[in-house]
Amino acid sequence: MSGSGDAGTPRVVVGVSGSLGSVTALCRAAEESRRRGAALWPVLAWEPPGGELGVGRNPAPCVLLDEWRRLAGQRLLGVLADAFGADGPGVPVRATVARGAPGVALVRAADREDDILVVGAGRRSPWHRAFSRSVSRYCLTHAVCPVLAIPPSPLEAELTAVHRRNTWRLRLDTDGLTDERQPS
């Protein structure tokens, strides 16, 4: 991906995975692109199941790799359609599917000093910080361009709480719910 595209065109590169946090980052990246008059470069990074070692052990990797790449492209197009609809973001878009770890693929895509790299900041719990690799942290430490880390949407925290409550079969707190519809 390095060196691809017009060298004079400003770019806003954004990581897309389909998660709520990445869609929030995608919308913010589109806003930055419009503000700067830049092209929007959404990047979906993918790795083969089992990683690169799994590919070496598979007897038919070429067929499967092509299929996985195609599925990643479909996922990226689906996320773009869900986020922007038929009208699109209103800026030139160069959607890219990159094979590799997300942080490495994003830093490789945003390889110019005048690029802007937009990533979702991810979950903020101590457990997730301790036990999961952080794409945003990797990008912040390795990128050659400015990185804009978008915090999780408040909706994401509410959805996580609902999911947790449903998993543990806890009662729904209805004190804050009101019916504001007026009788006709």
C-alpha positions as CSV (number, residue, x, y, z in Angstrom):
1,M,0.0,0.0,0.0
2,S,3.0,2.3,0.5
3,G,3.3,4.9,-2.2
4,S,-0.1,4.1,-3.6
5,G,-2.4,6.9,-4.7
6,D,-1.7,10.4,-5.7
7,A,1.2,11.8,-3.7
8,G,-0.4,15.3,-3.6
9,T,-3.9,14.3,-2.4
10,P,-4.4,14.5,1.4
11,R,-5.7,11.3,2.9
12,V,-7.6,10.3,6.0
13,V,-7.0,6.6,6.7
14,V,-9.4,4.9,9.1
15,G,-9.5,1.4,10.5
16,V,-12.8,-0.5,9.9
17,S,-13.8,-3.8,11.4
18,G,-17.6,-3.5,11.6
19,S,-17.7,-3.0,15.3
20,L,-19.7,-0.1,16.7
21,G,-16.4,1.6,17.7
22,S,-15.0,1.3,14.2
23,V,-18.2,2.7,12.7
24,T,-18.0,5.7,15.0
25,A,-14.3,6.2,13.9
26,L,-15.4,5.8,10.2
27,C,-18.0,8.6,10.6
28,R,-15.5,10.9,12.3
29,A,-13.0,10.1,9.6
30,A,-15.5,11.1,6.9
31,E,-16.1,14.3,8.8
32,E,-12.4,15.0,8.9
33,S,-12.1,14.2,5.2
34,R,-14.8,16.7,4.3
35,R,-13.2,19.4,6.5
36,R,-9.7,18.9,5.1
37,G,-10.8,18.2,1.5
38,A,-9.1,14.8,1.7
39,A,-9.8,11.4,0.3
40,L,-11.2,8.8,2.8
41,W,-9.2,5.6,2.9
42,P,-11.2,3.0,5.0
43,V,-8.9,-0.1,5.6
44,L,-10.2,-3.4,6.8
45,A,-7.3,-5.6,8.0
46,W,-7.8,-9.4,8.0
47,E,-5.8,-12.4,8.9
48,P,-6.4,-16.0,7.9
49,P,-8.0,-18.2,10.6
50,G,-5.2,-19.7,12.6
51,G,-2.8,-16.9,11.5
52,E,0.0,-17.1,9.0
53,L,1.2,-20.4,10.5
54,G,-2.2,-21.9,9.8
55,V,-1.9,-21.0,6.1
56,G,1.4,-23.0,5.8
57,R,-0.3,-26.1,7.3
58,N,-3.3,-25.9,5.1
59,P,-3.1,-28.1,1.9
60,A,-5.2,-25.7,-0.2
61,P,-4.4,-22.2,1.0
62,C,-4.7,-20.3,-2.4
63,V,-8.4,-21.1,-2.8
64,L,-9.2,-20.3,0.8
65,L,-7.1,-17.1,0.9
66,D,-9.0,-15.8,-2.2
67,E,-12.3,-16.6,-0.5
68,W,-11.2,-14.9,2.8
69,R,-10.1,-11.8,0.9
70,R,-13.4,-11.7,-1.0
71,L,-15.3,-12.0,2.3
72,A,-13.3,-9.2,3.9
73,G,-14.0,-7.0,0.9
74,Q,-17.8,-7.8,1.2
75,R,-17.7,-6.9,4.9
76,L,-15.9,-3.6,4.2
77,L,-18.5,-2.7,1.5
78,G,-21.3,-3.7,3.9
79,V,-19.9,-1.4,6.6
80,L,-19.6,1.5,4.2
81,A,-23.1,1.0,3.0
82,D,-24.5,0.8,6.5
83,A,-22.6,3.9,7.6
84,F,-23.2,6.1,4.6
85,G,-26.1,4.6,2.7
86,A,-26.4,5.0,-1.1
87,D,-25.3,8.7,-1.0
88,G,-21.8,7.9,0.3
89,P,-19.7,10.1,2.6
90,G,-19.4,13.0,0.2
91,V,-15.7,12.6,-0.4
92,P,-13.6,10.4,-2.7
93,V,-13.2,7.0,-1.1
94,R,-10.6,4.4,-1.7
95,A,-11.6,1.3,0.3
96,T,-8.8,-1.1,0.9
97,V,-8.6,-4.7,2.2
98,A,-5.2,-5.4,3.8
99,R,-3.9,-8.8,4.9
100,G,-2.2,-8.6,8.2
101,A,-2.6,-7.6,11.8
102,P,-4.8,-4.5,12.1
103,G,-2.3,-2.1,13.7
104,V,0.5,-3.0,11.3
105,A,-1.8,-2.7,8.3
106,L,-3.1,0.7,9.4
107,V,0.4,2.1,10.0
108,R,1.5,0.7,6.7
109,A,-1.5,2.4,4.9
110,A,-0.9,5.8,6.6
111,D,2.7,6.0,5.6
112,R,2.9,9.7,4.8
113,E,3.5,12.5,7.3
114,D,0.6,14.5,6.0
115,D,-1.9,11.6,6.4
116,I,-4.3,11.5,9.3
117,L,-4.9,8.0,10.9
118,V,-8.3,7.6,12.6
119,V,-8.8,4.6,14.9
120,G,-11.4,3.6,17.5
121,A,-9.9,3.7,21.0
122,G,-11.6,0.5,22.0
123,R,-12.7,-0.7,25.4
124,R,-11.3,1.0,28.4
125,S,-11.7,-1.6,31.1
126,P,-8.5,-2.7,33.0
127,W,-9.1,-6.3,32.0
128,H,-9.1,-5.4,28.3
129,R,-6.1,-3.2,28.6
130,A,-4.2,-6.0,30.4
131,F,-5.1,-8.9,28.2
132,S,-5.8,-7.7,24.7
133,R,-3.7,-6.1,22.1
134,S,-4.6,-2.6,21.4
135,V,-4.7,-1.5,17.8
136,S,-5.0,2.2,18.8
137,R,-2.0,1.9,21.2
138,Y,0.1,0.3,18.4
139,C,-0.9,3.0,15.9
140,L,-0.1,5.8,18.4
141,T,3.4,4.5,19.0
142,H,4.3,3.4,15.4
143,A,2.6,5.8,13.0
144,V,4.6,8.5,11.2
145,C,1.5,10.7,10.9
146,P,-1.0,12.2,13.4
147,V,-3.3,9.7,15.0
148,L,-6.9,10.6,16.0
149,A,-8.1,8.0,18.6
150,I,-12.0,8.1,18.8
151,P,-13.4,7.1,22.2
152,P,-16.1,4.5,22.4
153,S,-19.7,5.7,21.8
154,P,-21.8,6.1,24.9
155,L,-24.3,3.8,23.1
156,E,-21.6,1.1,23.1
157,A,-21.4,1.2,26.9
158,E,-25.2,1.0,27.2
159,L,-25.3,-2.0,24.8
160,T,-22.6,-3.7,26.7
161,A,-24.5,-3.2,30.0
162,V,-27.7,-4.6,28.4
163,H,-25.8,-7.6,27.1
164,R,-24.3,-8.2,30.5
165,R,-27.7,-7.9,32.2
166,N,-29.2,-10.3,29.7
167,T,-26.4,-12.8,30.1
168,W,-26.8,-12.8,33.9
169,R,-30.6,-12.7,33.6
170,L,-30.9,-9.6,35.7
171,R,-34.1,-7.5,35.9
172,L,-34.4,-4.4,33.7
173,D,-34.5,-1.2,35.7
174,T,-37.5,0.6,34.4
175,D,-37.4,3.6,36.7
176,G,-35.9,5.9,34.0
177,L,-38.3,4.8,31.3
178,T,-41.3,6.9,30.5
179,D,-44.0,6.9,27.9
180,E,-44.1,10.4,26.4
181,R,-46.7,9.5,23.7
182,Q,-49.8,11.6,24.0
183,P,-53.2,9.9,23.7
184,S,-54.9,10.8,20.4
